[in-house]
Amino acid sequence: MKLENQATCMFSTVELVVLYCRIATATWCVVRSEASREVLQAALDYACGTRADCGSLQLFGLCFLPNTIYAHASYAFNRYYMR
């Protein structure tokens, strides 16, 4: 698995948050492990409040588990950039 910075997968208001993994033909936006919870929460709120459909992150949603800010933010950022 190759990890690289990807400018098109970055929130302009949030630094050091997103990487992309390219495996075969698929690309995902995922959270960097060093990102702070506060920065991630603000970016998650922005992504879910604008373009990302975050319904699957709600309690009992298909992607609610694991229930961590890192998992939820990765899902939301990926949904944001796939739209």
N, CA, C and O atoms as CSV, one atom per row, in Angstrom:
chain,resi,resn,atom,element,x,y,z
A,1,MET,N,N,0.853,-1.164,0.000
A,1,MET,CA,C,0.000,0.000,0.000
A,1,MET,C,C,0.901,1.229,0.000
A,1,MET,O,O,1.819,1.329,0.814
A,2,LYS,N,N,0.649,2.137,-0.885
A,2,LYS,CA,C,1.446,3.351,-1.002
A,2,LYS,C,C,0.642,4.532,-0.485
A,2,LYS,O,O,-0.491,4.747,-0.915
A,3,LEU,N,N,1.214,5.296,0.429
A,3,LEU,CA,C,0.554,6.486,0.962
A,3,LEU,C,C,1.286,7.715,0.465
A,3,LEU,O,O,2.513,7.779,0.533
A,4,GLU,N,N,0.555,8.678,-0.027
A,4,GLU,CA,C,1.144,9.915,-0.513
A,4,GLU,C,C,0.236,11.075,-0.156
A,4,GLU,O,O,-0.968,10.897,0.032
A,5,ASN,N,N,0.817,12.270,-0.063
A,5,ASN,CA,C,-0.011,13.471,0.076
A,5,ASN,C,C,-0.771,13.675,-1.217
A,5,ASN,O,O,-0.246,13.401,-2.296
A,6,GLN,N,N,-1.962,14.140,-1.124
A,6,GLN,CA,C,-2.770,14.392,-2.310
A,6,GLN,C,C,-3.479,15.715,-2.112
A,6,GLN,O,O,-4.395,15.815,-1.295
A,7,ALA,N,N,-3.062,16.734,-2.855
A,7,ALA,CA,C,-3.615,18.078,-2.673
A,7,ALA,C,C,-5.121,18.116,-2.901
A,7,ALA,O,O,-5.818,18.875,-2.228
A,8,THR,N,N,-5.634,17.329,-3.820
A,8,THR,CA,C,-7.062,17.359,-4.099
A,8,THR,C,C,-7.875,16.673,-3.013
A,8,THR,O,O,-9.106,16.708,-3.045
A,9,CYS,N,N,-7.213,16.060,-2.068
A,9,CYS,CA,C,-7.905,15.372,-0.990
A,9,CYS,C,C,-7.656,16.085,0.337
A,9,CYS,O,O,-7.664,15.448,1.390
A,10,MET,N,N,-7.435,17.396,0.296
A,10,MET,CA,C,-7.155,18.189,1.492
A,10,MET,C,C,-8.265,19.208,1.697
A,10,MET,O,O,-8.738,19.819,0.739
A,11,PHE,N,N,-8.674,19.388,2.929
A,11,PHE,CA,C,-9.547,20.497,3.261
A,11,PHE,C,C,-8.680,21.738,3.321
A,11,PHE,O,O,-7.641,21.725,3.982
A,12,SER,N,N,-9.073,22.806,2.654
A,12,SER,CA,C,-8.243,24.010,2.633
A,12,SER,C,C,-8.148,24.658,4.009
A,12,SER,O,O,-7.166,25.342,4.298
A,13,THR,N,N,-9.134,24.459,4.847
A,13,THR,CA,C,-9.117,25.070,6.178
A,13,THR,C,C,-8.500,24.169,7.242
A,13,THR,O,O,-8.352,24.582,8.392
A,14,VAL,N,N,-8.143,22.958,6.874
A,14,VAL,CA,C,-7.597,22.013,7.840
A,14,VAL,C,C,-6.295,21.450,7.295
A,14,VAL,O,O,-6.281,20.813,6.242
A,15,GLU,N,N,-5.218,21.681,8.000
A,15,GLU,CA,C,-3.926,21.195,7.549
A,15,GLU,C,C,-3.620,19.830,8.143
A,15,GLU,O,O,-4.088,19.491,9.230
A,16,LEU,N,N,-2.844,19.067,7.428
A,16,LEU,CA,C,-2.355,17.770,7.895
A,16,LEU,C,C,-3.460,16.832,8.345
A,16,LEU,O,O,-3.370,16.204,9.400
A,17,VAL,N,N,-4.492,16.746,7.540
A,17,VAL,CA,C,-5.599,15.885,7.934
A,17,VAL,C,C,-5.756,14.667,7.035
A,17,VAL,O,O,-6.041,13.580,7.536
A,18,VAL,N,N,-5.580,14.810,5.735
A,18,VAL,CA,C,-6.000,13.747,4.837
A,18,VAL,C,C,-4.846,13.215,3.993
A,18,VAL,O,O,-3.989,13.977,3.547
A,19,LEU,N,N,-4.834,11.922,3.781
A,19,LEU,CA,C,-3.952,11.243,2.841
A,19,LEU,C,C,-4.814,10.450,1.879
A,19,LEU,O,O,-6.013,10.278,2.101
A,20,TYR,N,N,-4.212,9.976,0.828
A,20,TYR,CA,C,-4.963,9.047,0.008
A,20,TYR,C,C,-4.169,7.766,-0.150
A,20,TYR,O,O,-2.938,7.778,-0.139
A,21,CYS,N,N,-4.876,6.674,-0.295
A,21,CYS,CA,C,-4.273,5.374,-0.584
A,21,CYS,C,C,-4.758,4.963,-1.960
A,21,CYS,O,O,-5.954,5.014,-2.245
A,22,ARG,N,N,-3.853,4.564,-2.793
A,22,ARG,CA,C,-4.253,4.059,-4.107
A,22,ARG,C,C,-3.926,2.568,-4.129
A,22,ARG,O,O,-2.762,2.168,-4.111
A,23,ILE,N,N,-4.972,1.767,-4.166
A,23,ILE,CA,C,-4.839,0.322,-4.264
A,23,ILE,C,C,-5.604,-0.076,-5.511
A,23,ILE,O,O,-6.817,0.118,-5.596
A,24,ALA,N,N,-4.906,-0.620,-6.454
A,24,ALA,CA,C,-5.516,-0.946,-7.739
A,24,ALA,C,C,-6.077,0.341,-8.333
A,24,ALA,O,O,-5.327,1.295,-8.543
A,25,THR,N,N,-7.376,0.389,-8.608
A,25,THR,CA,C,-7.961,1.586,-9.202
A,25,THR,C,C,-8.775,2.394,-8.205
A,25,THR,O,O,-9.403,3.385,-8.580
A,26,ALA,N,N,-8.775,1.992,-6.955
A,26,ALA,CA,C,-9.571,2.691,-5.945
A,26,ALA,C,C,-8.728,3.734,-5.214
A,26,ALA,O,O,-7.530,3.546,-5.003
A,27,THR,N,N,-9.367,4.824,-4.838
A,27,THR,CA,C,-8.711,5.883,-4.078
A,27,THR,C,C,-9.607,6.255,-2.907
A,27,THR,O,O,-10.819,6.399,-3.064
A,28,TRP,N,N,-9.002,6.410,-1.729
A,28,TRP,CA,C,-9.742,6.812,-0.535
A,28,TRP,C,C,-9.061,7.993,0.127
A,28,TRP,O,O,-7.839,8.135,0.063
A,29,CYS,N,N,-9.845,8.828,0.755
A,29,CYS,CA,C,-9.309,9.880,1.620
A,29,CYS,C,C,-9.383,9.339,3.040
A,29,CYS,O,O,-10.435,8.876,3.481
A,30,VAL,N,N,-8.276,9.398,3.746
A,30,VAL,CA,C,-8.251,8.914,5.124
A,30,VAL,C,C,-7.536,9.921,6.009
A,30,VAL,O,O,-6.720,10.713,5.538
A,31,VAL,N,N,-7.848,9.883,7.278
A,31,VAL,CA,C,-7.285,10.805,8.257
A,31,VAL,C,C,-5.846,10.421,8.584
A,31,VAL,O,O,-5.515,9.241,8.707
A,32,ARG,N,N,-5.007,11.428,8.720
A,32,ARG,CA,C,-3.652,11.186,9.203
A,32,ARG,C,C,-3.702,10.914,10.702
A,32,ARG,O,O,-4.478,11.542,11.422
A,33,SER,N,N,-2.900,10.008,11.161
A,33,SER,CA,C,-2.933,9.615,12.576
A,33,SER,C,C,-2.514,10.740,13.512
A,33,SER,O,O,-2.900,10.731,14.681
A,34,GLU,N,N,-1.732,11.715,13.032
A,34,GLU,CA,C,-1.279,12.801,13.907
A,34,GLU,C,C,-2.265,13.969,13.992
A,34,GLU,O,O,-2.015,14.929,14.721
A,35,ALA,N,N,-3.360,13.902,13.274
A,35,ALA,CA,C,-4.350,14.985,13.316
A,35,ALA,C,C,-5.008,15.037,14.694
A,35,ALA,O,O,-5.322,14.003,15.282
A,36,SER,N,N,-5.211,16.247,15.198
A,36,SER,CA,C,-5.825,16.391,16.525
A,36,SER,C,C,-7.332,16.156,16.458
A,36,SER,O,O,-7.961,16.367,15.421
A,37,ARG,N,N,-7.892,15.721,17.567
A,37,ARG,CA,C,-9.334,15.474,17.644
A,37,ARG,C,C,-10.125,16.752,17.384
A,37,ARG,O,O,-11.173,16.708,16.741
A,38,GLU,N,N,-9.634,17.892,17.878
A,38,GLU,CA,C,-10.337,19.169,17.704
A,38,GLU,C,C,-10.401,19.556,16.228
A,38,GLU,O,O,-11.449,19.972,15.733
A,39,VAL,N,N,-9.279,19.416,15.534
A,39,VAL,CA,C,-9.227,19.737,14.106
A,39,VAL,C,C,-10.120,18.781,13.329
A,39,VAL,O,O,-10.850,19.198,12.430
A,40,LEU,N,N,-10.063,17.509,13.675
A,40,LEU,CA,C,-10.896,16.524,12.988
A,40,LEU,C,C,-12.374,16.792,13.200
A,40,LEU,O,O,-13.159,16.678,12.259
A,41,GLN,N,N,-12.773,17.146,14.415
A,41,GLN,CA,C,-14.187,17.410,14.687
A,41,GLN,C,C,-14.684,18.586,13.866
A,41,GLN,O,O,-15.777,18.526,13.304
A,42,ALA,N,N,-13.900,19.654,13.786
A,42,ALA,CA,C,-14.297,20.821,12.993
A,42,ALA,C,C,-14.415,20.450,11.517
A,42,ALA,O,O,-15.363,20.862,10.849
A,43,ALA,N,N,-13.468,19.683,11.010
A,43,ALA,CA,C,-13.506,19.274,9.606
A,43,ALA,C,C,-14.650,18.300,9.346
A,43,ALA,O,O,-15.285,18.356,8.293
A,44,LEU,N,N,-14.913,17.416,10.290
A,44,LEU,CA,C,-16.029,16.479,10.174
A,44,LEU,C,C,-17.353,17.231,10.130
A,44,LEU,O,O,-18.214,16.928,9.304
A,45,ASP,N,N,-17.518,18.206,11.011
A,45,ASP,CA,C,-18.732,19.027,11.015
A,45,ASP,C,C,-18.907,19.740,9.678
A,45,ASP,O,O,-20.016,19.818,9.151
A,46,TYR,N,N,-17.813,20.256,9.134
A,46,TYR,CA,C,-17.877,20.950,7.846
A,46,TYR,C,C,-18.266,19.975,6.728
A,46,TYR,O,O,-19.178,20.254,5.951
A,47,ALA,N,N,-17.581,18.845,6.649
A,47,ALA,CA,C,-17.846,17.877,5.579
A,47,ALA,C,C,-19.289,17.392,5.624
A,47,ALA,O,O,-19.964,17.344,4.596
A,48,CYS,N,N,-19.762,17.032,6.815
A,48,CYS,CA,C,-21.129,16.513,6.942
A,48,CYS,C,C,-22.174,17.608,6.780
A,48,CYS,O,O,-23.324,17.324,6.447
A,49,GLY,N,N,-21.785,18.852,7.011
A,49,GLY,CA,C,-22.718,19.967,6.872
A,49,GLY,C,C,-22.789,20.534,5.471
A,49,GLY,O,O,-23.610,21.408,5.193
A,50,THR,N,N,-21.934,20.045,4.585
A,50,THR,CA,C,-21.923,20.573,3.217
A,50,THR,C,C,-22.230,19.469,2.215
A,50,THR,O,O,-23.400,19.216,1.927
A,51,ARG,N,N,-21.215,18.806,1.677
A,51,ARG,CA,C,-21.410,17.860,0.578
A,51,ARG,C,C,-21.524,16.403,0.971
A,51,ARG,O,O,-22.131,15.619,0.242
A,52,ALA,N,N,-20.961,16.021,2.096
A,52,ALA,CA,C,-20.910,14.596,2.446
A,52,ALA,C,C,-22.241,14.112,3.014
A,52,ALA,O,O,-22.853,14.784,3.844
A,53,ASP,N,N,-22.676,12.952,2.562
A,53,ASP,CA,C,-23.845,12.289,3.141
A,53,ASP,C,C,-23.337,11.441,4.303
A,53,ASP,O,O,-22.739,10.385,4.092
A,54,CYS,N,N,-23.571,11.897,5.510
A,54,CYS,CA,C,-23.037,11.231,6.708
A,54,CYS,C,C,-24.090,10.428,7.454
A,54,CYS,O,O,-23.893,10.073,8.616
A,55,GLY,N,N,-25.196,10.141,6.801
A,55,GLY,CA,C,-26.261,9.378,7.445
A,55,GLY,C,C,-25.805,8.021,7.958
A,55,GLY,O,O,-26.313,7.545,8.973
A,56,SER,N,N,-24.862,7.393,7.278
A,56,SER,CA,C,-24.365,6.079,7.700
A,56,SER,C,C,-23.561,6.131,8.987
A,56,SER,O,O,-23.286,5.095,9.591
A,57,LEU,N,N,-23.177,7.348,9.417
A,57,LEU,CA,C,-22.405,7.501,10.652
A,57,LEU,C,C,-23.292,7.649,11.883
A,57,LEU,O,O,-22.801,7.641,13.012
A,58,GLN,N,N,-24.585,7.783,11.667
A,58,GLN,CA,C,-25.512,7.938,12.790
A,58,GLN,C,C,-25.631,6.624,13.560
A,58,GLN,O,O,-25.333,5.556,13.024
A,59,LEU,N,N,-26.065,6.706,14.811
A,59,LEU,CA,C,-26.264,5.521,15.636
A,59,LEU,C,C,-27.090,4.495,14.869
A,59,LEU,O,O,-28.132,4.840,14.312
A,60,PHE,N,N,-26.652,3.264,14.830
A,60,PHE,CA,C,-27.256,2.153,14.097
A,60,PHE,C,C,-27.047,2.252,12.588
A,60,PHE,O,O,-27.564,1.419,11.844
A,61,GLY,N,N,-26.298,3.255,12.120
A,61,GLY,CA,C,-25.985,3.358,10.699
A,61,GLY,C,C,-24.968,2.299,10.292
A,61,GLY,O,O,-24.274,1.742,11.143
A,62,LEU,N,N,-24.879,2.022,9.002
A,62,LEU,CA,C,-23.988,0.976,8.502
A,62,LEU,C,C,-22.518,1.233,8.815
A,62,LEU,O,O,-21.742,0.285,8.934
A,63,CYS,N,N,-22.125,2.491,8.950
A,63,CYS,CA,C,-20.714,2.828,9.196
A,63,CYS,C,C,-20.487,3.487,10.553
A,63,CYS,O,O,-19.466,4.143,10.758
A,64,PHE,N,N,-21.422,3.320,11.476
A,64,PHE,CA,C,-21.269,3.906,12.812
A,64,PHE,C,C,-20.071,3.310,13.554
A,64,PHE,O,O,-19.350,4.032,14.243
A,65,LEU,N,N,-19.856,2.017,13.418
A,65,LEU,CA,C,-18.734,1.351,14.082
A,65,LEU,C,C,-17.559,1.217,13.127
A,65,LEU,O,O,-17.775,0.897,11.958
A,66,PRO,N,N,-16.360,1.438,13.555
A,66,PRO,CA,C,-15.988,1.810,14.909
A,66,PRO,C,C,-16.376,3.256,15.198
A,66,PRO,O,O,-16.250,4.129,14.340
A,67,ASN,N,N,-16.840,3.491,16.393
A,67,ASN,CA,C,-17.322,4.806,16.800
A,67,ASN,C,C,-16.158,5.646,17.331
A,67,ASN,O,O,-16.039,5.880,18.534
A,68,THR,N,N,-15.305,6.093,16.407
A,68,THR,CA,C,-14.173,6.953,16.764
A,68,THR,C,C,-14.171,8.163,15.846
A,68,THR,O,O,-14.679,8.102,14.727
A,69,ILE,N,N,-13.607,9.248,16.314
A,69,ILE,CA,C,-13.519,10.456,15.493
A,69,ILE,C,C,-12.682,10.187,14.247
A,69,ILE,O,O,-12.970,10.736,13.183
A,70,TYR,N,N,-11.657,9.356,14.360
A,70,TYR,CA,C,-10.788,9.062,13.221
A,70,TYR,C,C,-11.526,8.262,12.150
A,70,TYR,O,O,-11.414,8.563,10.962
A,71,ALA,N,N,-12.274,7.250,12.563
A,71,ALA,CA,C,-13.028,6.443,11.606
A,71,ALA,C,C,-14.137,7.265,10.955
A,71,ALA,O,O,-14.320,7.208,9.739
A,72,HIS,N,N,-14.868,8.022,11.751
A,72,HIS,CA,C,-15.966,8.825,11.207
A,72,HIS,C,C,-15.441,9.926,10.290
A,72,HIS,O,O,-16.029,10.191,9.241
A,73,ALA,N,N,-14.345,10.565,10.676
A,73,ALA,CA,C,-13.778,11.623,9.836
A,73,ALA,C,C,-13.280,11.052,8.517
A,73,ALA,O,O,-13.496,11.662,7.470
A,74,SER,N,N,-12.622,9.905,8.535
A,74,SER,CA,C,-12.156,9.288,7.288
A,74,SER,C,C,-13.333,9.001,6.365
A,74,SER,O,O,-13.266,9.275,5.167
A,75,TYR,N,N,-14.400,8.456,6.913
A,75,TYR,CA,C,-15.593,8.172,6.110
A,75,TYR,C,C,-16.154,9.462,5.515
A,75,TYR,O,O,-16.434,9.530,4.318
A,76,ALA,N,N,-16.317,10.477,6.353
A,76,ALA,CA,C,-16.911,11.740,5.901
A,76,ALA,C,C,-16.036,12.431,4.860
A,76,ALA,O,O,-16.553,12.941,3.866
A,77,PHE,N,N,-14.718,12.457,5.071
A,77,PHE,CA,C,-13.829,13.106,4.107
A,77,PHE,C,C,-13.861,12.374,2.779
A,77,PHE,O,O,-13.855,13.001,1.720
A,78,ASN,N,N,-13.895,11.057,2.830
A,78,ASN,CA,C,-13.961,10.286,1.598
A,78,ASN,C,C,-15.266,10.563,0.861
A,78,ASN,O,O,-15.260,10.749,-0.355
A,79,ARG,N,N,-16.381,10.593,1.580
A,79,ARG,CA,C,-17.679,10.897,0.954
A,79,ARG,C,C,-17.681,12.307,0.360
A,79,ARG,O,O,-18.214,12.531,-0.727
A,80,TYR,N,N,-17.087,13.240,1.077
A,80,TYR,CA,C,-16.999,14.632,0.622
A,80,TYR,C,C,-16.281,14.710,-0.728
A,80,TYR,O,O,-16.749,15.387,-1.643
A,81,TYR,N,N,-15.167,14.031,-0.850
A,81,TYR,CA,C,-14.385,14.109,-2.081
A,81,TYR,C,C,-14.906,13.228,-3.193
A,81,TYR,O,O,-14.534,13.424,-4.350
A,82,MET,N,N,-15.755,12.264,-2.881
A,82,MET,CA,C,-16.335,11.429,-3.926
A,82,MET,C,C,-17.525,12.108,-4.600
A,82,MET,O,O,-17.977,11.654,-5.651
A,83,ARG,N,N,-18.026,13.163,-4.024
A,83,ARG,CA,C,-19.170,13.880,-4.611
A,83,ARG,C,C,-18.708,14.885,-5.609
A,83,ARG,O,O,-19.527,15.583,-6.207
